[in-house]
């Protein structure tokens, strides 16, 4: 069961991505020219997407993947090209609409099903792997751990996801509100520590079979994010 704070923040994110900053995010996730600040964010997101995909098996044929917070679908498309059966879900109907428009037909065994909704919906079923790229960074540590537990209860293999690392620079940037212009600023990103999150994960029964396998930080100008991998069955 999701917490009230998770539900409230999810509603804020839906409003932001579906109404406030649609044009900005449509440009950011395309090949259109952007400002130097947004160019660093685009480069960072491209690098992070590549990192998370590299942590999945190279051959995804026959595997069911959840792209939790899929945005405009770039990661989903790459996974499907490697043979995955991808369920790509996002809270924003507008972003899902863009994803459907932009996504090319997938040759081979892979497929993508785009959905509008909550990434924690149990009706989505079970998955071999879950990817949550920059979709948990707006939540507090307790809600991240609970979300991972919900996902873990329906995941056979790994959960790869990102968090905003708690650094002095990132905290200062967000406190000053300089990451994006005021007109399309996202709901606050919540910087957290890996150590603190790990302690919360250890207290979640549904994650008892998972262990933190690796982490990787990407710092690209105004993009700073930390990738983590939880893998089932590792000591």
C-alpha positions in Angstrom: 0.0 0.0 0.0 1.4 3.4 -1.0 1.8 6.1 1.6 -0.1 9.5 1.6 3.2 11.3 1.0 3.9 9.1 -2.1 0.5 9.7 -3.5 0.7 13.5 -2.9 4.0 13.8 -4.6 2.9 11.5 -7.5 0.0 14.0 -8.1 2.5 16.9 -8.2 4.6 15.1 -10.7 1.6 14.4 -12.9 0.7 18.1 -12.9 4.3 19.1 -13.7 5.0 16.7 -16.5 1.5 16.9 -18.0 0.9 20.6 -17.8 3.7 22.9 -16.5 6.7 21.8 -18.5 5.5 19.7 -21.4 7.3 21.8 -24.1 10.5 22.0 -22.1 10.6 18.2 -21.5 9.6 17.5 -25.1 12.6 19.5 -26.3 14.9 18.0 -23.7 14.1 14.5 -24.7 14.4 15.2 -28.4 17.3 16.2 -30.8 16.1 19.8 -30.8 18.6 22.6 -29.9 18.5 23.4 -26.1 20.4 25.8 -23.8 23.9 24.9 -22.5 22.4 24.1 -19.1 19.8 21.7 -20.6 22.5 20.2 -22.9 24.4 19.1 -19.8 21.1 17.5 -18.5 20.5 15.8 -21.8 24.0 14.4 -21.9 23.7 13.2 -18.3 20.4 11.5 -18.9 21.8 9.8 -22.0 24.8 8.5 -20.0 22.6 7.3 -17.2 20.2 5.5 -19.6 23.2 3.7 -21.1 24.5 2.7 -17.6 21.2 1.2 -16.5 20.7 -0.6 -19.8 24.3 -2.0 -19.4 23.3 -3.5 -16.1 20.6 -5.6 -17.7 21.4 -8.8 -19.6 22.5 -8.1 -23.2 20.0 -10.5 -24.5 16.5 -9.7 -23.1 14.6 -12.0 -25.4 11.6 -13.5 -23.5 12.1 -11.3 -20.4 9.5 -9.0 -19.1 10.7 -5.5 -18.2 9.0 -2.6 -16.3 10.1 0.8 -17.3 8.8 2.7 -14.3 8.5 6.3 -15.2 9.2 5.8 -18.8 8.8 9.4 -20.0 9.1 9.6 -23.8 10.2 6.0 -24.0 13.9 6.1 -25.1 15.0 3.4 -22.6 11.9 1.2 -23.4 12.8 1.3 -27.1 16.4 0.2 -26.5 15.3 -2.7 -24.2 12.7 -3.8 -26.7 15.3 -3.8 -29.5 17.2 -6.3 -27.3 14.2 -8.6 -27.2 12.4 -7.5 -24.1 8.6 -7.4 -23.6 8.5 -3.9 -22.0 5.6 -2.4 -20.0 6.4 1.3 -20.1 4.3 3.3 -17.6 4.2 7.0 -16.7 1.9 9.3 -14.7 1.7 11.8 -17.6 -0.7 11.1 -20.4 1.1 13.8 -22.5 4.5 12.1 -22.1 3.0 8.7 -23.0 1.4 10.3 -26.0 4.8 11.6 -27.1 6.4 8.2 -26.5 3.8 6.5 -28.7 4.4 9.1 -31.5 8.2 8.9 -31.3 8.7 5.2 -30.9 9.5 3.3 -34.0 8.2 -0.2 -34.7 10.4 -2.8 -33.0 11.9 -5.5 -35.2 12.3 -8.9 -33.8 10.9 -10.5 -30.6 10.7 -7.3 -28.5 7.6 -5.2 -27.8 6.5 -2.2 -25.9 3.1 -1.6 -24.2 2.8 2.0 -23.1 0.5 2.7 -20.2 -0.6 5.8 -18.2 -0.7 5.1 -14.4 1.2 4.4 -11.3 4.4 2.4 -11.5 3.5 0.6 -8.3 0.1 -0.7 -9.6 0.0 -4.5 -8.7 -2.2 -5.1 -11.7 0.9 -4.7 -13.9 2.0 -8.2 -12.8 5.4 -9.7 -12.4 8.7 -8.7 -14.1 12.1 -10.2 -14.6 13.7 -6.7 -14.2 12.5 -3.3 -13.2 14.2 0.0 -14.3 13.3 3.3 -12.6 15.4 6.1 -14.2 15.0 9.4 -12.4 11.4 8.5 -11.4 12.2 8.1 -7.6 14.3 11.2 -7.2 11.4 13.4 -6.1 10.5 11.1 -3.2 11.8 11.0 0.4 13.9 8.0 1.4 11.1 6.3 3.3 8.9 6.4 0.2 11.7 5.2 -2.1 12.3 2.2 0.2 8.5 1.4 0.3 8.3 1.8 -3.5 11.2 -0.6 -4.0 9.6 -3.1 -1.7 6.4 -2.9 -3.7 8.3 -3.5 -6.9 10.6 -6.1 -5.3 7.6 -8.3 -4.3 6.9 -8.7 -8.1 10.4 -8.8 -9.5 12.3 -12.0 -10.2 15.7 -10.5 -11.0 17.0 -7.0 -10.5 15.8 -3.5 -9.8 18.0 -0.8 -11.3 17.1 2.8 -10.3 18.5 6.2 -9.6 18.4 8.6 -6.6 19.6 12.2 -6.2 22.9 12.0 -4.1 23.1 14.2 -1.1 26.0 16.5 -2.0 26.7 20.1 -0.8 26.5 21.3 -4.4 23.3 19.6 -5.3 21.6 20.7 -2.1 22.7 24.3 -2.8 21.5 24.3 -6.4 18.1 23.0 -5.5 17.8 25.3 -2.5 18.6 28.2 -4.8 16.2 27.0 -7.5 18.7 27.2 -10.3 18.3 23.8 -11.9 15.5 25.0 -14.2 13.8 28.4 -14.8 11.0 29.1 -12.4 8.3 28.8 -15.1 9.0 25.0 -15.6 10.8 24.0 -12.4 10.1 20.4 -11.3 8.8 19.5 -7.9 11.8 19.4 -5.5 14.3 16.7 -5.9 15.1 15.0 -2.6 18.8 14.4 -2.1 19.5 11.2 -0.1 22.5 9.2 1.0 23.1 5.6 -0.2 23.9 4.6 3.3 20.6 5.9 4.7 18.6 4.3 1.9 20.4 1.0 2.4 19.3 1.0 6.0 15.7 1.6 5.0 15.9 -1.2 2.4 17.3 -3.6 5.0 14.1 -3.0 7.1 11.7 -3.9 4.2 10.6 -7.6 4.3 9.8 -7.7 0.6 13.4 -6.8 -0.1 15.0 -9.5 2.1 16.1 -11.5 -0.9 17.8 -8.5 -2.5 21.2 -7.0 -2.0 22.9 -3.9 -3.3 25.1 -5.1 -6.1 26.7 -1.9 -7.4 26.3 1.9 -7.7 27.5 4.5 -10.2 27.3 8.2 -10.1 27.0 10.4 -13.2 27.8 14.1 -13.0 27.2 16.1 -16.1 27.0 19.8 -15.5 23.5 20.4 -14.1 22.7 16.6 -14.1 23.8 14.7 -11.0 22.3 11.3 -10.3 23.3 8.1 -8.6 22.5 4.7 -10.1 21.9 1.7 -7.9 21.3 -2.0 -8.6 19.4 -4.3 -6.3 19.8 -7.9 -7.3 17.9 -10.9 -6.0 19.9 -13.8 -4.6 23.3 -12.1 -4.2 25.1 -12.1 -0.8 
